[in-house]
Amino acid sequence: MRFPGAATCAAFIGALALSASATSALAQKWDMPMAYPATNFHSENAKDFAACVKSATGGKIDIALHPGGSLFNGNDIKRAVQTGQAPIGERLISAHANENPLYGIDSVPFLATSFADSDRLWKAARGKLEAVLDKQNLVYVYAVPWPPQGLYFKKPIASVADMKGIKFRAYNAATARLAALTGMAPVQIEAAELSQALATGVAESFISSGSTGVDSKVWQQLTHFYDTQAWLPRNVVFANKDAWGKLDAATQSAIKGCGDKAAESGTKKSAELTAGYLKTLADNGMKVQPPSDALKAELAKIGQTMTEEWLKNAGADGKAIVDAFNAN
């Protein structure tokens, strides 16, 4: 048997080293800040998305998740991605309705109150939202809705009058306006800070899905959940436009494909978990119930006011979205 000479072996080893170096140079680690805990279904869905991207791009893009506000606070995530501090991130998009009212389309009270209606509304709005994101140096990747929103309190609430003066956690313009119209006192608190805010009395009430209630174990401080099904806000995953532009078309297509899968699987999971979250709240001692007829009527009137205000602020684009939604 003849063995290769030293020169041949050295050349072979050198070729392997060059190949490994080239592969390493092609691979990119993308840090992905997220506001919600690793156990939240949005974060678990993003974990599957990241695995899909790594596989679909042949390892070119390796997304590292940073849930629970561990890399950037929730309120800072969008800015961090816009400015290139992170190449990709996830954010509750309605939290930025103060920048552009179109970001609040998914939080217009009682406009879309089911998963089917939420999907129809998002399809009507997506093109215009992508254009807004593009102007802010962002590329839309995917979005997933939360379960329908309900009201949490630490006492029975039979009417809007019972809410007066309660410290209410606000997370976007819609929730702050809801507080104002019901006589509650809004305090801005990110999801990662909610448990502490409730425990210390900084907040006494909030509106959110059963998912947030379970994540935060709100039964330790609160007693009542009213299933108002007010809206289904969405978390949106977006990429930095500059980082995106450096990718080849095949890699962009692979990431978009994984985003489409994540949107579908995340929405399905959100719907599946809805009833389970409410059961967990009840199993832990909370009184889970629909609002009284009187409260429902008062909230519907507030919703009408907020819809009219949103349409006025959103202008022609907002009207076009709502008209398209109502036409389908």
C-alpha positions, 0 to 999 in steps of 0.5 A: 500500500502506498501512502501519500507523501507529507506534501500531499497530506499538508495540501489536503489539510490546508484545503480542509482548513480553507473549506472550514474557514469559508463555511465559517465566513458564510455563517452568520449568527443573528441575535433575536431579542424577544420580550416574552418568557422562553415558555411562552408559545410565541417564544417556543414558536420562534425557536421552531422558526430559528431551527427552520431557518438554520436548516433551510439556509444550510447553516448560513443563518443561525438565529440565537433567541434572547427571550424575556427581555434579556437582550433588550427590554420590550420597548427597545426591541424595535429600535434595536433592530431598526438601528442594526443593534440586532438583525432580527427581533419580535415585538408586540406591534401595537405598542408602537401605534404612537409612531404610526396609527396603522400599527394599532390596527389589531387593537381597535376594540371589537373590530376583529374578535375571533381568530378568523376575523383577525386573519381577515383584518391582517390580510387587509392590513399587511401590505400597508404595514409592510410599507410602513416597516420598510420606511423604518428600515425593517423587513416583515418576516411573520406575525402571530396573534395572541388569544382574545383579550380580557380584563383582569381585576382583583375585585368584581366589576359589574360596570364601568363605574366600578373601574374608576381610579384603578391602576391599569397596566397599559402597553399601547395607545389603545390600552391607555385610551381604554383606561382614560375612557373607563376612568382608570389610571394607566401605568405603562408596564412591559410584560417582563415587569408585570408580575412585580408590578402586580405584587407591589401594587404599581398595577391593579388591573390589565387587559391581555390574553389568558396566556399572559395571565398564566405566564405571570401567575396573576392568580397570586394577586388578582381574582377576576378575569372577564372574557371580553374578547376585545381584540387579538393583538399580534407579535411581529417578527421583523429583520433589519433592512440593511442586514436583509439586503446583504443576503442572497435571494435564496437565503431571503426566500428560505427565511420568508418560507420559514416565516410563513410556516411560523405564522401558520403554526403559531396562529394554530397554537394560539387558538388551541391554547386559548381555552386551556389558558382560561382553564388554568386561571380558573383551576388556580382560583380565579373567577373566569366569566363573561362581562355582565350585559351592562358592562358589555354594552358600556364596553361596546360603546367605548369600542365604537368611540375608539374605532372612530378615533382610530379611523380619524387618526389613520386617515385614508390608509386606515379607512381602506383597511377597514373597508377591505376587511368589512367587504370580505 
